[in-house]
């Protein structure tokens, strides 16, 4: 059991350097990768405006000065 565990650790340790090595070809981003990142950025940007609007409106409602009389609700 101990020998099997040490063998597995040795194999995993030697394989990690092989997985970490990069090749000279294929470096850089392809068109599909850039399109995916652009689409992701577009989703984030379109969700940012409604989120900020909701946050600012809520902060104004909590911290803003309003009419604090008891019977002034409409």
C-alpha positions as CSV (number, residue, x, y, z in Angstrom):
1,X,0.0,0.0,0.0
2,X,2.8,2.4,0.9
3,X,4.7,1.5,-2.3
4,X,1.6,2.0,-4.4
5,X,1.0,5.5,-2.9
6,X,4.6,6.6,-3.4
7,X,4.5,5.3,-7.0
8,X,1.3,7.3,-7.7
9,X,2.8,10.5,-6.1
10,X,6.0,10.0,-8.2
11,X,3.9,9.7,-11.4
12,X,1.8,12.7,-10.6
13,X,4.8,14.8,-9.8
14,X,6.6,13.9,-13.0
15,X,3.5,14.4,-15.1
16,X,2.8,17.9,-13.7
17,X,5.9,19.3,-15.4
18,X,4.8,17.8,-18.7
19,X,1.3,19.4,-18.4
20,X,2.8,22.8,-17.5
21,X,5.1,23.0,-20.5
22,X,3.8,25.1,-23.4
23,X,4.5,24.7,-27.0
24,X,5.8,27.4,-29.3
25,X,3.0,27.0,-31.7
26,X,-0.5,27.8,-30.7
27,X,0.4,30.7,-28.4
28,X,-1.9,33.6,-28.5
29,X,-5.7,33.9,-28.7
30,X,-7.8,32.7,-31.6
31,X,-10.8,34.3,-33.1
32,X,-13.2,32.1,-31.2
33,X,-11.6,32.8,-27.9
34,X,-11.7,36.5,-28.5
35,X,-15.4,36.3,-29.5
36,X,-16.2,34.3,-26.4
37,X,-14.4,36.9,-24.2
38,X,-16.2,39.7,-26.0
39,X,-19.6,38.1,-25.6
40,X,-18.8,37.6,-21.9
41,X,-17.8,41.3,-21.5
42,X,-21.0,42.3,-23.3
43,X,-23.1,40.4,-20.8
44,X,-21.3,42.0,-17.9
45,X,-21.6,45.5,-19.4
46,X,-25.4,45.1,-20.0
47,X,-26.0,43.8,-16.5
48,X,-24.0,46.6,-15.0
49,X,-26.3,49.5,-15.8
50,X,-29.5,48.0,-14.3
51,X,-27.6,46.9,-11.3
52,X,-26.1,50.3,-10.7
53,X,-29.5,52.0,-11.2
54,X,-31.1,49.7,-8.7
55,X,-28.3,50.2,-6.2
56,X,-28.4,54.0,-6.5
57,X,-32.2,54.1,-6.2
58,X,-32.0,51.9,-3.1
59,X,-29.3,54.0,-1.5
60,X,-31.3,57.1,-2.2
61,X,-34.4,55.5,-0.6
62,X,-32.4,54.5,2.5
63,X,-30.1,57.4,3.0
64,X,-31.9,60.2,1.1
65,X,-33.9,62.8,3.0
66,X,-37.5,62.5,2.4
67,X,-40.7,63.7,4.0
68,X,-40.7,61.9,7.4
69,X,-44.2,62.9,8.5
70,X,-46.4,59.9,9.4
71,X,-49.4,60.8,7.3
72,X,-47.7,61.9,4.1
73,X,-47.8,58.5,2.2
74,X,-49.6,58.6,-1.1
